Amino acid sequence: MSLNVCIKHETAPRVIDNIIGALARSVIGDPSTLVDDIVVAILDNLPLKEDKDEYDIIFKFFTTLLASQHPSFHRCLPKIVECSAVFYSDLTIDKVRILVFNNANGNIFIFRKSLTSWSLL
């Protein structure tokens, strides 16, 4: 049974958003476990409906795919645009700035700026 079929049994939008966030966290924690079924399940349930705090994790998920040069990243591009539009147009979401820095050795550093400070992700 695919993840999408399992998720379709849930009707509460906030719960679905949390399930998608948990799937994204699993990929962030160990990108080597990524399978297409996870990517499809996440993409099919974006943009988020209620739990907008999960966008932080969703954008980290996209960044993880990019940093690992995962072949499924190109399928995420339309959803990155769509989620970004929702995220930046919703005035109720707390916005932070993200800085991606690629040094001379090819290492990627991602910094998050809140209203008061910068932190390394």
C-alpha positions as CSV (number, residue, x, y, z in Angstrom):
1,M,0.0,0.0,0.0
2,S,1.5,3.4,-1.0
3,L,1.9,6.3,1.4
4,N,-0.6,8.3,-0.6
5,V,-3.3,5.7,-0.1
6,C,-2.6,5.7,3.7
7,I,-2.8,9.4,3.9
8,K,-6.0,9.6,1.9
9,H,-7.8,7.9,4.8
10,E,-7.1,10.9,7.0
11,T,-9.5,13.8,6.7
12,A,-8.1,16.4,9.1
13,P,-5.9,18.9,7.2
14,R,-3.7,19.7,10.2
15,V,-3.0,16.0,10.7
16,I,-2.1,15.6,7.0
17,D,0.2,18.5,7.3
18,N,1.9,16.9,10.3
19,I,2.2,13.6,8.5
20,I,3.9,15.4,5.6
21,G,6.2,17.2,8.0
22,A,7.1,13.8,9.6
23,L,7.9,12.3,6.2
24,A,10.1,15.4,5.4
25,R,11.9,15.1,8.8
26,S,12.7,11.4,8.0
27,V,14.4,12.5,4.8
28,I,16.2,15.3,6.4
29,G,17.4,12.9,9.2
30,D,18.7,10.3,6.7
31,P,18.5,11.3,3.0
32,S,19.8,7.8,2.0
33,T,16.4,6.3,3.0
34,L,14.6,8.5,0.5
35,V,12.3,6.6,-1.9
36,D,10.1,8.0,-4.6
37,D,6.9,7.1,-2.7
38,I,7.9,9.6,0.1
39,V,8.6,12.4,-2.5
40,V,5.2,11.7,-4.2
41,A,3.3,11.7,-0.9
42,I,4.9,15.0,0.1
43,L,4.4,16.7,-3.2
44,D,0.8,15.5,-3.6
45,N,-0.1,17.0,-0.2
46,L,1.4,20.5,-0.7
47,P,0.8,23.3,-0.2
48,L,0.1,22.9,3.5
49,K,-3.5,23.5,4.5
50,E,-3.5,24.4,8.2
51,D,-0.2,23.8,10.0
52,K,1.9,26.5,8.3
53,D,4.7,26.0,10.9
54,E,5.6,22.9,8.9
55,Y,6.9,25.0,6.0
56,D,10.2,25.3,7.8
57,I,10.6,21.6,7.5
58,I,9.3,21.4,4.0
59,F,11.8,24.0,2.8
60,K,14.6,22.0,4.6
61,F,13.3,18.9,2.8
62,F,13.7,20.6,-0.5
63,T,17.2,21.9,0.5
64,T,18.2,18.4,1.5
65,L,17.2,17.0,-1.9
66,L,19.1,19.8,-3.6
67,A,22.2,19.4,-1.4
68,S,22.3,15.6,-2.0
69,Q,21.7,16.1,-5.7
70,H,18.8,13.6,-5.5
71,P,17.3,12.8,-9.0
72,S,13.8,13.6,-7.7
73,F,14.6,17.2,-7.0
74,H,13.6,18.4,-10.4
75,R,10.0,17.1,-9.8
76,C,9.9,19.4,-6.7
77,L,10.4,22.7,-8.6
78,P,6.8,23.5,-9.3
79,K,5.8,22.8,-5.7
80,I,8.8,24.9,-4.4
81,V,7.3,27.8,-6.4
82,E,3.8,27.1,-5.2
83,C,4.8,26.7,-1.6
84,S,6.9,29.8,-1.7
85,A,4.0,31.8,-3.1
86,V,1.7,30.6,-0.3
87,F,4.4,31.1,2.4
88,Y,5.3,34.6,1.4
89,S,1.7,35.8,0.7
90,D,0.3,34.5,4.0
91,L,0.6,37.3,6.6
92,T,0.0,35.0,9.5
93,I,3.2,32.9,8.9
94,D,6.3,34.0,10.8
95,K,8.9,34.7,8.1
96,V,12.6,34.1,8.5
97,R,15.4,34.7,6.0
98,I,17.4,31.8,4.6
99,L,20.9,32.2,3.3
100,V,22.6,29.5,1.4
101,F,26.4,29.7,1.2
102,N,28.5,27.5,-0.9
103,N,32.2,27.7,0.0
104,A,35.2,27.0,-2.2
105,N,35.4,23.4,-1.1
106,G,31.9,22.8,-2.3
107,N,30.3,22.6,1.2
108,I,26.9,24.1,1.5
109,F,26.0,26.1,4.6
110,I,22.4,27.2,5.2
111,F,21.8,30.0,7.7
112,R,18.4,31.0,9.1
113,K,17.8,34.5,10.2
114,S,15.1,35.2,12.7
115,L,14.2,38.7,13.7
116,T,17.0,38.7,16.3
117,S,19.8,36.4,15.1
118,W,21.4,34.1,12.5
119,S,21.8,30.4,13.1
120,L,23.4,27.6,11.2
121,L,20.9,24.9,10.1
